[in-house]
């Protein structure tokens, strides 16, 4: 049977989203497994997708490998013959790369697929298409060999690799005579050291010492700050913590001669200044099957995958409202609360399961071996009462109070800290819509502080298109206190 004829038949479709994909820690021959899914219309067989980010071949290691596996505990006949197709999808659901439609007879516990389905170089060169916001989306479609599936069915699942990000400026005084300079990176969750960085000036290396053995991988991005505050690319390195040993990266290499030759520019007063971004992961924080739909066409929406409602829209909206009201009552009435959030002046009762479902950071607190797991209270004294109340309201009901500029900025900061992507996006949209010459500089600082390139680009564009901003007192103060950001903007202005 031709591939075109098979595609025209009804199928079972499983779409799998992997968030923060770049932080995978698997080596050659190691895989990431999708949540299991069951195809009721094919003898209730149970399956998983198997992705090898570094491939399975140690000799020719240039491709991602992708397989379909029938689970060991699957129901159905000892051997099931199906047609299947594996694909990589864009954010809008269009196919970027796909396998051929393949026929195979699966025994229980066996997998079959494509060892060289996608070149890793293609993934890197077309990162915006394959990994928008570092999210990889893949799909498996399954057809019966004999007969037809009665009704189209879709299943959507999500795996999130938890990532913590730290940004800091590392200053090394008396660099010419320096033997070693150390910097401790602490987790924002428990304020405990997770990584120690050492600049070994005599060997021009960066030594990375792992203090938290739960960490799987880390990505370092170092930029040299020159005397004018301009950033010069210096190091971009990913480390997979496989053996819990010390790691060494060539830090200066050919740049050392350039450094020493241009000391007044790169080493003013014999001080080396680096802008450092460190992101690290302890592994997968959540994996779940989100939605199962029947009789509906494939559809991708902005942040999560969905399908057309089977019932009327009004009924769906009513049910959503009812659920929101029920959860709001649960929060307002403090029913069966099992944790508290404590600010400097107030304590808020809450439910660990709700907080964990809405925030990867809270989930890590309550499920990993951290002090919050056995504590009745979580201290969040860096947030004010109104911000915490608005954040909790959103976590329970997915609704926001009327925002003003200050409350949106505060809520944006809270959303970023607790890894609430949807809330951060909504606050970001409000801030973009309410940009003005009076607040643009403040928002640029906020976007840079939280490494939000999308928001930062929007503010840059706004300022560059409004020449009057450069004559305001706000801009003059901004130049004095944020020399580096101001220099970046002036550079963009000159390039226009």
Residue pairs with C-beta under 8 A, 6 or more apart in sequence:
1 83
3 100
3 101
6 83
6 101
6 143
7 101
9 143
9 148
9 149
10 143
10 148
10 149
10 150
10 151
10 152
11 141
11 142
11 143
11 149
11 152
12 39
12 41
12 42
12 141
12 142
12 143
12 149
12 152
12 153
12 154
12 155
13 139
13 140
13 141
13 142
13 152
13 153
13 154
13 155
13 298
14 34
14 37
14 47
14 49
14 139
14 140
14 141
14 142
14 154
14 155
14 156
14 157
15 89
15 137
15 138
15 139
15 154
15 155
15 156
15 157
15 298
15 305
16 34
16 35
16 49
16 137
16 138
16 139
16 140
16 156
16 157
16 158
16 159
17 135
17 136
17 137
17 156
17 157
17 158
17 159
17 304
17 305
18 32
18 51
18 135
18 136
18 137
18 138
18 158
18 159
18 160
18 161
19 134
19 135
19 158
19 159
19 160
19 161
20 134
20 135
20 160
20 161
20 162
20 163
20 281
21 53
21 131
21 134
21 135
21 136
21 161
22 131
22 134
22 219
22 238
23 134
23 161
23 163
23 216
23 217
23 219
23 279
23 280
23 281
24 32
24 53
24 161
24 217
25 216
25 217
25 240
25 241
25 242
25 281
25 283
26 32
26 52
26 53
26 54
27 54
27 240
27 242
28 52
28 54
28 55
28 56
28 57
28 58
28 61
29 52
29 54
29 56
29 58
30 52
30 54
31 50
31 51
31 52
32 50
32 51
32 52
32 53
32 159
33 48
33 49
33 50
33 51
33 69
34 48
34 49
34 50
34 51
34 157
34 159
34 287
35 48
35 157
35 159
35 287
35 288
35 289
36 46
36 47
36 48
36 71
37 46
37 47
37 48
37 155
37 157
37 289
38 44
38 45
38 46
38 47
39 45
39 46
39 47
39 142
39 153
40 153
41 144
41 149
41 150
41 151
41 153
42 76
42 80
42 82
42 142
42 144
42 149
43 75
43 76
43 77
43 80
44 75
44 76
45 70
45 74
45 75
45 76
45 80
45 106
46 70
46 71
46 73
46 74
46 75
47 68
47 69
47 70
47 71
47 74
47 140
47 142
48 68
48 69
48 71
49 66
49 67
49 68
49 69
49 86
49 138
49 140
50 66
50 67
50 68
50 69
50 111
50 113
51 64
51 65
51 66
51 67
51 138
52 64
52 65
52 66
52 67
53 64
54 61
54 64
55 61
55 62
55 63
55 64
55 65
55 115
55 116
55 120
56 65
56 115
57 63
57 65
57 115
57 116
60 116
62 116
62 119
62 120
62 121
63 115
63 116
63 117
63 118
63 119
63 120
64 117
64 118
64 119
64 120
64 123
65 113
65 114
65 115
65 116
65 117
66 86
66 99
66 113
66 114
66 117
66 118
66 138
67 86
67 111
67 112
67 113
67 114
68 84
68 86
68 106
68 111
68 112
68 113
68 140
68 142
69 109
69 110
69 111
70 80
70 106
70 107
70 108
70 109
70 110
70 111
71 108
71 109
72 108
72 109
73 108
74 108
78 107
78 108
79 105
79 106
79 107
80 105
80 106
81 103
81 104
81 105
81 106
81 145
81 146
82 103
82 104
82 106
82 142
82 143
82 144
82 145
83 101
83 102
83 103
83 142
83 143
83 144
83 145
84 101
84 102
84 104
84 140
84 141
84 142
84 143
85 98
85 99
85 100
85 101
85 102
85 140
85 141
86 98
86 99
86 113
86 114
86 117
86 138
86 139
86 140
87 95
87 96
87 97
87 98
87 99
87 138
87 139
87 140
87 141
88 95
88 96
88 97
88 98
88 118
88 130
88 136
88 137
88 138
88 139
89 95
89 96
89 137
89 138
89 139
89 300
90 96
90 129
90 130
90 132
90 137
91 132
91 135
91 137
91 300
92 300
93 298
93 299
93 300
96 126
96 129
96 130
97 117
97 118
97 122
99 113
99 114
99 117
101 143
102 112
103 145
104 112
106 112
122 130
123 130
123 131
130 136
137 300
137 305
143 149
151 294
151 295
152 294
152 295
152 296
152 297
153 292
153 293
153 294
153 295
154 291
154 292
154 293
154 294
154 296
154 298
154 307
155 289
155 291
155 292
155 293
156 289
156 290
156 291
156 292
156 293
156 304
156 305
156 306
156 307
157 287
157 288
157 289
157 290
158 286
158 287
158 288
158 290
158 304
159 284
159 286
159 287
160 284
160 285
160 286
160 287
160 360
161 281
161 283
161 284
161 285
162 281
162 282
162 283
162 284
162 285
162 286
162 360
162 364
162 419
163 279
163 280
163 281
164 187
164 188
164 189
164 279
164 280
164 281
165 277
165 278
165 279
165 451
166 185
166 186
166 188
166 277
166 278
166 279
167 275
167 276
167 277
167 278
167 449
167 451
168 183
168 185
168 276
168 278
169 225
169 273
169 274
169 275
169 276
170 181
170 183
170 197
170 199
170 273
170 274
170 276
171 271
171 272
171 273
171 274
172 178
172 181
172 199
172 201
172 271
172 272
172 273
172 274
173 270
173 271
174 270
174 271
175 201
175 267
175 270
175 271
175 272
176 267
176 270
178 199
178 201
178 272
179 200
179 201
179 202
180 198
180 199
180 200
180 201
181 198
181 199
181 201
182 196
182 197
182 198
182 199
183 196
183 197
183 198
183 276
184 193
184 195
184 196
185 193
185 194
185 195
185 196
185 197
185 278
185 280
186 192
186 193
186 194
187 193
187 194
187 212
188 417
189 361
189 364
189 365
189 370
190 370
190 371
192 211
192 212
193 211
193 212
194 210
194 211
194 212
194 215
194 280
195 208
195 209
195 210
195 211
195 212
195 215
195 218
195 278
195 280
196 208
196 209
196 211
197 206
197 207
197 208
197 209
197 276
197 278
198 206
198 207
198 209
199 205
199 206
199 207
199 251
199 272
200 206
200 207
204 250
204 251
204 252
204 253
204 256
205 248
205 249
205 250
205 251
206 220
206 222
206 235
206 237
206 248
206 249
206 250
206 251
207 246
207 247
207 248
208 218
208 220
208 239
208 246
208 247
208 248
208 249
209 246
210 241
210 244
210 245
210 246
210 247
212 282
213 241
213 244
214 282
214 283
214 368
215 241
215 280
215 281
215 282
216 240
216 241
216 281
216 282
216 283
217 238
217 239
217 240
217 241
217 280
217 281
218 238
218 239
218 241
218 278
218 279
218 280
218 281
219 236
219 237
219 238
219 239
219 278
219 279
219 280
220 235
220 236
220 237
220 238
220 239
220 249
220 276
220 277
220 278
221 235
221 236
221 276
221 277
221 278
222 234
222 235
222 236
222 251
222 274
222 275
222 276
222 277
223 231
223 232
223 233
223 234
223 274
223 275
223 276
224 231
224 232
224 233
224 234
224 255
224 259
224 266
224 272
224 273
224 274
224 275
225 231
225 232
225 273
225 274
225 275
225 484
226 232
226 265
226 266
227 264
227 265
227 266
227 268
228 483
228 487
229 483
229 484
229 487
230 484
230 487
230 488
230 491
231 275
231 484
231 488
232 266
234 251
234 255
234 274
235 249
235 251
237 249
239 247
239 249
241 247
252 259
258 266
259 266
259 267
259 272
260 267
263 270
266 272
277 451
282 364
282 368
285 360
285 363
285 364
286 360
286 363
290 304
290 305
291 305
291 306
291 307
293 306
293 307
293 308
293 310
294 310
295 310
296 307
296 308
296 310
297 307
297 308
298 307
299 305
299 306
299 307
299 308
303 421
303 422
303 425
309 316
324 396
324 397
324 398
324 399
327 354
327 396
327 397
328 393
328 396
328 397
329 335
330 336
330 351
330 396
331 350
331 351
331 354
331 392
331 393
331 396
331 397
334 349
336 351
337 349
337 350
337 351
338 351
338 352
338 376
339 349
339 350
339 351
339 352
339 355
339 366
339 372
339 376
339 377
339 378
340 347
340 348
340 349
340 350
340 376
340 377
340 378
341 347
341 348
341 350
341 377
341 378
341 380
341 388
341 392
342 348
342 377
342 378
342 379
342 380
342 381
343 380
343 381
343 383
343 384
343 385
343 388
344 381
345 385
346 385
346 388
347 377
348 388
348 389
348 392
350 392
352 362
352 366
354 395
354 396
355 362
355 363
355 366
355 395
356 362
356 363
356 366
356 367
357 363
358 394
358 395
358 420
359 395
359 418
359 419
359 420
360 418
360 419
361 417
361 418
361 419
362 378
362 418
364 370
365 372
365 373
365 378
366 372
366 373
367 373
372 378
380 388
383 391
383 410
383 413
383 414
384 410
386 407
386 410
387 407
387 410
387 411
387 413
387 414
388 414
390 400
390 401
390 407
390 411
391 411
391 414
391 415
391 418
391 420
391 423
393 399
393 400
393 401
394 400
394 411
394 420
394 423
395 420
398 422
400 411
400 426
401 407
403 411
403 427
403 430
405 431
405 434
405 439
408 427
408 430
408 431
408 434
409 427
409 431
409 442
409 443
409 446
411 423
411 427
412 424
412 427
412 428
412 431
412 446
412 450
413 446
413 450
414 420
414 423
415 421
415 423
415 424
415 427
416 424
416 450
416 452
428 452
428 454
428 455
431 443
431 446
431 455
432 455
432 458
435 443
435 458
435 459
435 462
437 466
437 468
437 469
437 472
437 474
438 472
438 474
440 459
440 462
440 463
440 466
440 469
440 474
441 463
441 469
441 474
441 475
441 477
441 478
441 482
443 455
443 459
444 456
444 459
444 460
444 463
444 478
444 482
444 485
444 489
445 478
445 482
445 485
446 455
447 453
447 455
447 456
447 459
448 456
448 485
460 489
460 492
463 469
463 470
463 489
464 489
464 492
464 493
464 496
469 475
475 486
478 485
478 486
479 486
